[in-house]
Amino acid sequence: MQETLIKNVRPLAGSAVDILVQDERIAAVGPSLTSSAPDAQVIDGDGHLVLPGFADAHTHIDKCTVGLGWYSRRSGRSWAEMIKDGQDYRERPDFDHHVQSSRQARASIAAGTTHLRTFVDIDPSARLKGLEGVLKTREDLAGALTINIVAFAQSGLLVTPGVDKLLEEALQNGADSVGGMDPAYYDRDPVKHLDVIFGLAEKYDKDVDIHFHEVGTLGAFTCELIIERVKTLGWHDRTVISHPNFLGDIEPAYADRLIEELAENRISITSNGPGGSHPNPPVKRLHQAGVACGMGNDGVGDTWNPFNRPDVLNRAYLVAFRNRLSGDDELEIALDLATFGGARVMRAESYGLEVGCYADLVLLPGETHVQTIIERPTERLVLKRGRIVARDGECLV
């Protein structure tokens, strides 16, 4: 039996304890623990905080440009132009989906991420190249990072002929979930779009994750259609609406009604902490209503914008800042999105700090856990199932 004993750590800023890990799982938590295994690995936690591994619930590792030089982005591009720019870039002879997705995945591990949900573009130009590359990355890093893959119709599902068949092929070849985008705004037919997405989900028993860039009442209308589908098909706990920023644009009473329905039907949301004059989406209201909320780094160094980095703590800072979460109780919400909330969105198995959970952990300095969002210390020890996979910003796998 493989054992790891972590001495003198403070779970979520609680009292100092030891954590005993046996065969990848937390076997005991308490003071003055010992190991009976003569070859047990002993880690001196030095009084550091211990958090569950970070959960990046919304990213695009198939689009990472890191390591290929600076990508010059034109301002003022339309949505369709940005999609086309990304497709053209990924057709470059020096762009390898496996290499690029591995670069972002390893950077995520180095920053403390142990669970990651990535969208992979499925379209007639790339076909399944992105999926094949990310599947190889998932295989390479299986012992260091849990990767959930969403087959994603970024270029449009109805406006781009053949995408529906390619999505089906992706689901047959390793994708875990099926993803659409802007059923009304981009595809112009939300009912048919949802027919295809939920039809594939039902046929192959897959989860659903739909990107929203639709604003105001248009986004609210599409959200109501999704709620209706979830009720009809019973896809509770299996449906995610990614960055539903329209919830911050509509009348508060209307938003409250939709939030209540999202909670009742166990539909999750993710936020990437976008800018703006008001919270989009309002994560505090969502969290208080009981909606499962996660966050994600979105496209890291992709062709869309240069700002996103692979550090979930940095994203938690942005989400807190954009939502004006400054009290410790409010920062708790941001940290929850980066950990337990994101894991709930991804339906991660045996996640947490309790006995029986997988030992997916991050050790880092600080007086209190919410302080880590603000200071974002680079000193981090990352364990995946009890094995050290990163130390102080360096991925070791």
C-alpha positions in Angstrom: 0.0 0.0 0.0 1.4 3.4 -1.1 1.3 6.0 1.7 2.0 9.7 2.0 2.0 11.5 5.3 1.5 15.3 5.1 2.5 16.9 8.4 1.3 20.2 9.9 -1.1 21.7 7.4 -4.3 23.8 7.9 -7.3 22.7 5.9 -9.0 25.9 4.6 -7.3 27.8 7.4 -8.5 25.5 10.2 -6.4 24.1 13.0 -3.1 22.4 12.1 -3.5 18.7 11.3 -1.8 15.9 9.5 -3.2 14.1 6.5 -2.5 10.5 5.8 -2.9 9.3 2.2 -3.3 5.7 1.3 -3.6 4.4 -2.3 -4.5 7.8 -3.7 -7.2 8.7 -1.2 -7.3 10.6 2.1 -7.3 7.9 4.8 -7.1 10.0 7.9 -7.1 13.7 9.0 -6.0 14.7 12.5 -3.2 15.6 14.9 0.0 13.6 15.3 -0.7 10.9 12.7 1.8 8.3 11.9 2.4 5.9 9.0 3.0 2.2 9.3 4.6 1.9 5.9 8.4 1.9 6.1 8.7 3.5 2.7 6.0 6.2 3.2 6.7 9.6 1.8 6.6 12.3 4.5 5.9 15.9 3.5 6.5 18.7 6.0 3.6 21.1 5.5 5.3 23.8 7.6 2.0 25.2 8.8 0.8 26.0 5.3 -2.8 26.1 4.2 -4.1 23.1 2.3 -6.9 23.5 -0.3 -8.5 21.0 -2.6 -6.9 21.1 -6.0 -8.1 23.9 -8.2 -10.9 23.3 -10.8 -10.7 25.1 -14.1 -14.2 24.5 -15.3 -14.1 26.4 -18.6 -11.0 26.6 -20.8 -9.9 25.9 -24.4 -6.5 24.1 -24.3 -6.8 23.2 -28.0 -6.3 26.9 -28.9 -3.3 27.7 -26.8 -0.6 29.7 -28.7 2.0 29.7 -25.9 5.5 28.9 -27.2 4.8 29.9 -30.8 5.7 33.6 -30.4 3.5 36.6 -30.1 0.1 36.5 -31.9 -0.9 39.9 -33.2 -4.6 40.5 -32.8 -6.5 43.0 -34.9 -9.0 45.2 -33.0 -12.6 45.6 -34.1 -13.0 42.1 -35.4 -16.5 40.6 -35.8 -17.4 37.4 -34.0 -17.1 35.5 -37.3 -13.7 37.0 -38.1 -12.3 36.0 -34.7 -13.5 32.4 -35.2 -12.0 32.4 -38.7 -8.7 33.8 -37.4 -8.5 31.0 -34.9 -9.2 28.4 -37.5 -6.5 29.8 -39.8 -4.0 30.0 -37.1 -4.5 26.3 -36.1 -3.9 25.4 -39.7 -0.3 26.6 -39.5 2.3 23.9 -40.1 3.9 24.6 -36.7 0.7 24.3 -34.8 0.3 20.8 -33.2 -2.8 20.3 -31.1 -1.1 17.8 -28.8 1.9 20.0 -28.2 -0.1 23.2 -27.6 -2.7 21.6 -25.4 0.1 19.9 -23.4 1.7 23.3 -22.8 -1.4 24.8 -21.3 -2.2 21.6 -19.3 1.2 21.5 -17.7 1.1 25.2 -16.9 -2.3 24.6 -15.2 -0.8 21.8 -13.2 2.1 24.0 -12.2 -0.4 26.6 -10.9 -2.4 24.0 -8.8 -5.1 22.8 -11.1 -6.1 19.2 -10.7 -9.4 19.2 -12.6 -9.9 20.9 -16.0 -12.8 21.0 -18.4 -11.7 22.0 -21.9 -13.7 22.7 -25.0 -12.3 21.4 -28.3 -13.4 22.9 -31.6 -15.1 20.5 -34.0 -15.5 22.0 -37.5 -15.1 21.0 -41.1 -11.6 22.5 -41.4 -10.0 20.9 -38.3 -12.4 18.0 -38.1 -11.2 15.9 -35.1 -7.6 17.1 -35.1 -8.1 19.1 -31.9 -9.9 16.2 -30.2 -7.1 13.8 -31.1 -4.4 16.1 -29.8 -6.2 16.7 -26.5 -7.0 13.0 -26.0 -3.2 12.4 -26.3 -2.6 15.1 -23.7 -5.1 13.6 -21.4 -3.5 10.2 -21.8 0.0 11.6 -21.1 -1.1 13.5 -18.0 -3.6 10.9 -16.6 -1.9 10.7 -13.3 -1.5 14.5 -12.9 -4.7 16.1 -14.2 -8.3 15.1 -14.7 -9.3 16.4 -18.1 -13.0 16.5 -19.2 -13.5 17.2 -22.9 -16.4 19.0 -24.5 -16.9 18.5 -28.3 -17.7 22.1 -29.2 -19.4 23.7 -32.2 -17.5 27.0 -32.0 -18.0 27.8 -35.7 -21.7 27.2 -35.4 -23.8 24.1 -35.5 -26.5 25.0 -38.0 -24.7 27.7 -40.0 -21.8 25.4 -40.7 -22.9 22.3 -42.6 -21.6 18.9 -41.4 -20.8 20.0 -37.8 -23.6 17.8 -36.4 -22.1 14.7 -37.9 -18.6 15.6 -36.7 -19.9 16.2 -33.2 -21.4 12.8 -33.2 -18.1 11.3 -34.3 -16.3 13.2 -31.5 -18.7 11.7 -28.9 -18.0 8.3 -30.4 -14.3 8.8 -30.0 -13.7 10.0 -26.5 -15.4 13.4 -25.9 -17.2 13.5 -22.5 -19.7 16.2 -23.3 -21.3 18.1 -26.2 -21.2 21.8 -26.5 -23.1 24.4 -28.5 -22.8 28.2 -28.8 -25.3 31.0 -29.0 -28.3 29.0 -30.3 -30.2 32.2 -31.2 -27.6 34.9 -31.9 -25.1 32.9 -34.0 -27.1 29.9 -35.2 -30.4 31.8 -35.7 -32.6 28.9 -34.7 -32.4 28.1 -31.0 -35.0 25.3 -31.0 -33.3 23.4 -33.8 -29.9 24.0 -32.2 -31.0 22.6 -28.9 -32.7 19.7 -30.7 -29.4 18.6 -32.1 -27.3 19.2 -28.9 -29.7 17.5 -26.5 -30.5 14.8 -29.0 -26.8 13.9 -29.2 -26.5 14.1 -25.4 -29.4 11.8 -24.9 -28.2 9.3 -27.6 -24.7 9.0 -26.2 -25.5 9.7 -22.5 -23.3 12.8 -22.4 -23.4 16.1 -20.5 -24.2 19.4 -22.1 -22.3 22.7 -21.9 -23.5 25.6 -24.0 -21.5 28.9 -24.5 -23.5 32.1 -24.2 -22.5 35.4 -25.7 -26.2 36.3 -26.1 -27.1 39.4 -24.1 -30.2 40.8 -22.6 -33.6 39.3 -23.2 -32.3 37.2 -26.2 -30.0 35.3 -23.8 -32.8 35.1 -21.3 -35.1 33.6 -23.9 -32.6 31.0 -24.9 -32.0 30.2 -21.2 -35.7 29.5 -20.8 -35.6 27.1 -23.7 -32.7 25.2 -22.1 -34.5 25.0 -18.8 -37.5 23.6 -20.6 -35.2 20.9 -22.2 -33.6 20.0 -18.9 -37.1 19.5 -17.4 -38.3 17.4 -20.3 -35.2 15.1 -20.6 -34.2 15.0 -16.9 -30.8 16.4 -17.7 -30.5 17.8 -14.2 -26.9 18.1 -12.9 -25.7 17.4 -16.5 -26.2 20.8 -18.1 -24.0 23.9 -17.9 -24.5 27.4 -19.2 -21.1 29.0 -19.7 -20.7 32.7 -19.0 -24.4 33.6 -19.0 -23.7 37.3 -18.8 -27.2 38.2 -19.8 -28.2 37.6 -16.2 -26.6 40.9 -15.3 -28.3 42.7 -18.2 -31.9 42.0 -17.6 -34.4 43.3 -15.1 -33.5 42.1 -11.6 -36.8 40.5 -11.0 -36.6 38.5 -14.3 -33.0 37.5 -13.5 -34.1 36.3 -10.0 -36.8 34.2 -11.5 -34.4 32.6 -14.0 -31.8 32.0 -11.2 -34.4 30.3 -9.1 -35.3 28.0 -12.1 -31.6 27.2 -12.7 -31.3 26.2 -9.1 -34.5 24.2 -9.1 -33.5 22.3 -12.2 -29.8 21.9 -11.1 -28.4 23.6 -14.1 -24.8 24.8 -13.5 -23.1 28.0 -14.7 -19.5 29.1 -15.2 -18.0 32.5 -15.2 -14.7 33.9 -16.7 -15.0 37.2 -14.8 -15.6 39.5 -17.8 -15.3 43.3 -17.6 -18.2 45.7 -17.5 -20.1 48.2 -15.4 -22.0 45.5 -13.4 -21.5 41.8 -12.4 -21.8 39.5 -15.4 -23.1 37.0 -14.4 -24.0 37.9 -10.8 -22.1 35.0 -9.1 -23.1 36.0 -5.5 -26.8 35.9 -6.3 -26.3 32.6 -8.2 -24.3 31.1 -5.3 -26.7 32.2 -2.7 -29.6 30.7 -4.7 -27.9 27.3 -4.7 -26.8 27.2 -8.3 -23.6 25.2 -8.9 -21.1 27.8 -10.0 -17.6 27.3 -11.4 -15.1 29.5 -13.1 -12.6 29.1 -15.8 -9.6 30.7 -17.5 -11.2 30.5 -21.0 -8.7 30.7 -23.9 -5.2 31.0 -22.5 -3.0 32.9 -25.0 -5.4 32.2 -27.8 -6.2 34.2 -30.9 -9.2 36.0 -29.3 -7.4 38.0 -26.6 -4.0 38.0 -24.8 -5.2 38.4 -21.2 -6.0 35.0 -19.9 -3.5 33.0 -17.9 -3.6 29.4 -16.6 -3.9 30.2 -12.9 -7.3 29.6 -11.3 -6.4 31.8 -8.3 -5.8 34.7 -10.7 -9.2 34.0 -12.2 -10.8 33.9 -8.7 -9.3 37.3 -8.2 -10.8 38.6 -11.4 -14.2 37.1 -10.6 -14.1 38.6 -7.1 -13.1 42.0 -8.5 -15.7 42.1 -11.3 -18.4 41.0 -8.8 -17.2 43.4 -6.1 -16.6 40.6 -3.6 -14.4 42.2 -1.0 -15.5 40.9 2.4 -14.0 37.6 3.6 -17.4 36.0 3.4 -17.7 37.1 -0.2 -14.2 36.0 -1.1 -15.2 32.6 0.2 -17.7 32.5 -2.7 -14.9 33.2 -5.2 -12.7 30.5 -3.7 -15.6 28.1 -3.8 -16.0 28.7 -7.5 -12.3 27.9 -7.9 -12.6 24.6 -6.0 -15.8 22.9 -4.8 -18.1 24.8 -7.2 -16.0 24.0 -10.2 -15.7 20.4 -9.2 -19.5 20.2 -8.8 -19.9 21.6 -12.3 -17.6 18.9 -13.7 -19.2 16.2 -11.5 -15.7 15.4 -10.2 -15.6 12.1 -8.3 -14.6 12.1 -4.6 -13.4 15.7 -4.5 -12.6 17.5 -1.3 -10.6 17.3 2.0 -12.5 14.7 3.8 -11.6 11.1 4.5 -12.3 9.0 1.4 -11.7 11.9 -1.1 -8.9 11.7 -3.6 -5.8 13.4 -2.3 -5.8 16.2 -4.9 -4.3 19.0 -2.9 -2.5 22.4 -3.0 -0.3 23.5 -0.2 0.5 27.2 0.0 1.4 29.9 2.5 -1.1 32.3 4.1 -2.9 33.2 7.3 -6.3 32.4 5.8 -7.5 30.7 2.7 -9.3 33.7 1.2 -6.0 35.7 1.4 -4.6 33.4 -1.3 -7.0 35.0 -3.8 -5.6 38.4 -3.2 -1.9 37.5 -2.8 -1.7 34.5 -5.2 1.5 33.1 -3.8 3.8 31.4 -6.2 5.0 29.0 -3.5 2.7 26.0 -4.1 3.0 22.3 -3.7 0.5 20.4 -5.8 -0.5 16.8 -5.3 -2.6 14.6 -7.5 -3.9 11.5 -5.8 -1.2 11.8 -3.2 1.7 12.2 -5.7 3.6 15.5 -6.0 3.1 16.8 -9.5 4.2 20.4 -9.2 6.3 22.6 -6.9 6.6 26.4 -6.8 5.4 27.0 -10.3 7.1 24.1 -12.0 5.2 21.1 -13.4 7.1 17.9 -12.5 5.4 15.6 -15.0 
